[in-house]
Amino acid sequence: MEKIGGGYEAFPAGAYWELRFSPQSFACNVCKLHLTNQAELAAALLPASRYELDARELDHDFDVDAHVRAYEAYD
């Protein structure tokens, strides 16, 4: 899975973490298509609302453990 905009979020949910993705925009470097809001994403049949995903679906550069450590260190 590639980032479509917005960013990845991790939320503590009791004894485990939930990963959620909130798409907000999309830009294609090939055709120069640029969608700037959720209505445009939905019209293009791209994900347009927050959804949960599995850590195995993330790009190779996203480290869930590092994200959790950063979240826990933030006070």
PASE-568837 format. One record per atom (N, C-alpha, C, O, CB): residue in one letter; x negated, y, z. Coordinates in pm, whole numbers, plus 32768, in hexadecimal, padded with zeros to 4 digits. Atoms other than C-alpha are relative to their C-alpha. Glycine has a CB too. Layout:
// PASE-568837
aXYZ
...
***
This chain:
// PASE-568837
m7FAC7F8B8000
m800080008000
m7FA8807B8000
m7F4380808047
m805F80008078
e80497F838005
e7F84815A7FAE
e8051806C8046
e80CC8064804E
e7FE080297F6F
k7FBB7F907FC2
k7FD682998062
k804F804C7F96
k8019806A7F2B
k7F9C805E8049
i7FAD7FB7805E
i80F5834E7FB5
i8015808F8030
i805980DC7FED
i80887FBB7FEC
g7FEE7F7B7FC5
g80E68485808C
g80287FF28090
g80467F8480BE
g806A80517FB3
g7FD980077F75
g813584DB81EC
g7F907FC98054
g7F4580168090
g807C7FAD8012
g8069803F7FB3
g804E83E48294
g80357F8A804C
g80AD7F728053
g7FC18063805E
y7FDC80737FAF
y804B82B38369
y8011802C8090
y7FCB808680BF
y7F967F907FF4
e7FEA7FE27F73
e80CD82BE84CB
e80027F7C804C
e80337F178018
e808580508015
a7FF680757FA9
a80A681C485E5
a8042802C8081
a801B809080BD
a7F737FC0801B
f7FB47FDE7F88
f819781C7870A
f7FFD7F8C8062
f80127F1A803A
f809180257FDC
p7FF5806C7F9F
p81868102884E
p80927FD8800F
p80EA802D801B
p7FC4802A808A
a7F7780337FF2
a82BA8026886B
a7FFF7F92806A
a80017F1C804A
a80387FCA7F77
g800780627F94
g82AF7F7F89BD
g7F747FC58005
g7F12800D801D
g80697F907FEB
a808080467FF5
a81987E7C89B8
a7FB77FF47F7B
a7F4E7FB47F75
a80177F768038
y804180098082
y81417EA48846
y800F80847FB6
y805B80DC7FE0
y803B7F8B7FAD
w7FFC7F858051
w810C7FB1873C
w80507FE87F82
w80497F7C7F47
w7F7180307FDD
e7FB88003807F
e81F07FFA8616
e7FBD80647FA2
e7FA180D57FC9
e809880228013
l80377FA68065
l815D808E84D8
l807280317FA9
l80C47FE27F79
l7F937FB87FAA
r7F967FC58052
r823E817D841B
r7FC1805E7F9B
r7F5D80A17FB7
r8069804B8058
f802F7FA8806B
f820C823882D7
f807080627FDF
f80E380397FCD
f7FD47FAF7F82
s7F9D7F98801E
s82BE83828290
s7FD980477F7F
s7F8D80A87F82
s800B80668076
p80237FBE807E
p82A783DD811F
p803D808B7FF7
p80B1809F801A
p802E7FAC7F89
q7FD07F78800D
q82C5855180DB
q7FE4803A7F76
q802880967F4A
q7FC180578069
s80217FCD8086
s822485887F87
s7FB37F947FB4
s7F877F307FEE
s7FAC80848008
f8049805D8056
f817F84D37E65
f7FBD804F7F91
f7FF880AB7F59
f80607F927FC6
a80467FC18070
a807B853B7D66
a7FB57F947FB3
a7F6F7F427FEF
a7F9F80708032
c804580608057
c7FF9846F7C3F
c7F8F80487FB7
c7FA780AA7F70
c80637FBF7F9B
n80737FC28043
n7E9C84C67BC5
n7FF97FDF7F6C
n7FB280227F21
n7F807FD58043
v80028027808D
v7EDC84197A77
v806080557FAE
v803780967F4E
v80247F6B7FF1
c7F9C7FB7804F
c801F84B779FD
c8021808A8038
c806D80D67FFC
c807F7FAF7FF8
k7FED7F7D7FBF
k801885E57AE8
k808D80148038
k80B580858055
k7FE2806F7F9E
l7F7D7FF77FBF
l817385967B71
l7FEB80298092
l7F957FF380D6
l804D7F797FF6
h800A7FD37F76
h81A3864C7CBB
h808D800C8038
h80DB8060800B
h7FB38086800B
l7F7F7FFB7FBC
l82D1860B7D98
l7FE9803E8089
l7F8D801680D1
l80417F71800C
t801E7FAF7F89
t82ED86FB7EBB
t80607FEE8075
t804D802C80DD
t7FFE808E7FDA
n7FA580137F8F
n840E86827F92
n80437F777FF7
n80337F2F7F95
n806A80708004
q7FC480857FF9
q84D885537FF9
q806D7FEB7F96
q80807F7A7F6A
q803A7FEA8088
a7F9A800E8068
a85F185987EFF
a7FC07FDA7F7B
a7FF47F867F32
a805080837FF1
e80478022807C
e84F8858E7DDE
e7FC87F738006
e7FCB7F2B7FA2
e7F8F80657FE6
l8031808A7FF1
l845C844E7E67
l80717F9D7FE8
l805F7F3B7FA0
l7FC47FEC808D
a7F8E805A800F
a85B383A97E7B
a802E7FFB7F6F
a80507F907F3D
a8073802C805A
a7FD67FFD808C
a860C84197D19
a7F9F7FB17FA8
a7FC77F7A7F41
a800980927FCE
a8065804C804C
a84C883777C9E
a7FF97F6F802D
a7FA27F248001
a7F768042800F
l7FF880877FCB
l852582367D59
l7F837FD88050
l7F5D7F648053
l80147F9E7F90
l806F80187FA5
l83FC82597E45
l80368004808F
l809F803F80A6
l7F8D80697FEC
p7FD37FF77F75
p841A82297FBD
p800F8093802A
p7FB680E48011
p7F9D7FB6805F
a7FE47F747FDE
a84B683688047
a801F80148094
a8038808680BE
a807380327FAE
s7FE67FF17F72
s84EE832281B8
s7F9F7FA8804E
s7F607F4D8017
s80937FDC8023
r805D80487FAB
r8425829E82DC
r801F7F6A7FFF
r80947F428003
r800480378091
y7FEE80907FF8
y83EE812682DE
y7F8A7FC18047
y7F1D7FFA804B
y80127FC27F73
e806980487FB9
e8327802983A4
e7FB17FAA7F9D
e7FE57F7F7F36
e803C7FA78071
l805380558054
l82077F68830E
l7FA07FB18056
l7F8D7FCE80CC
l7FB380537F9A
d805F80587FBE
d810E7E5D836A
d7F7380367FE7
d7F57806B7F7B
d800E7F6E7FCE
a80897FCD800E
a7F9F7EB883A3
a7FBA7FC57F85
a7F6280057F4D
a7FAF7FE0807D
r803E803E8076
r7F417DC78288
r802680477F7E
r7FE680327F17
r80287F6D7FF7
e7FD57FB78076
e7FFB7EAA8194
e7FB580847FEC
e7FC480C47F84
e8094801C800A
l80447F7F8006
l7F1D7FD881DC
l7F837FFA7FAA
l7F4C7F8F7F90
l7FDD802F808C
d807D7FF6804A
d7DF780528110
d7F8E7FC98055
d7F987FC580D0
d7FE380927FD7
h807280397FB9
h7CA97FB8816C
h7FBC8065805C
h7F75803E80B9
h7F9B7FCA7F9C
d80447F997FB0
d7C3781058201
d804D8027807F
d8020807D80CA
d7FE9807B7FAD
f7FB37FE07F88
f7D45810E8310
f7FE17F9A806B
f7FF67F228058
f809880037FE2
d802580567F91
d7CCE807F845C
d806680128070
d8064807780B7
d7F6F80208032
v7F967FF77F9C
v7DF78039853E
v7FC5800E808C
v7FF4805F80DB
v805C7F857FF9
d803D7FFA7F7A
d7D187FFE866D
d7FC8808A801E
d7FD880BC808D
d7F927F97800C
a80387F7A7FEC
a7C66814C863E
a807180658016
a806480C08068
a7FAA802A7F86
h7F8E7FA77FF0
h7DB781FA861C
h803C7FF3808D
h805D805680CC
h806C7FE27F95
v7FCA80187F7A
v7E35815A875E
v7FA3803A806A
v7FD1807980C9
v80147F688018
r805F7FC77FA0
r7CF481B98818
r800A80988003
r800780D5806E
r7F6E7FD57FDD
a7FF37F6E8006
a7D18832287A1
a8080802D8044
a80828091808B
a7FFC80317F6E
y7F807FDD7FC2
y7E848329880C
y7FF67FF68097
y8025804E80E0
y80717FA67FCC
e800B80147F70
e7E32829D8963
e7FA180618042
e7FB2808180B8
e7FD47F74801B
a80607F9F7FC9
a7D0F83908991
a803B808B8007
a800E80DE8056
a7F8180027FAB
y7FC07F7C8000
y7DEF84BA8945
y8054800F807E
y80A27FB780A1
y805980137F80
d7FB47FEC7F84
d7E7D854A8A81
d804580848002
d808A80A48064
d7FA67FF48078
***
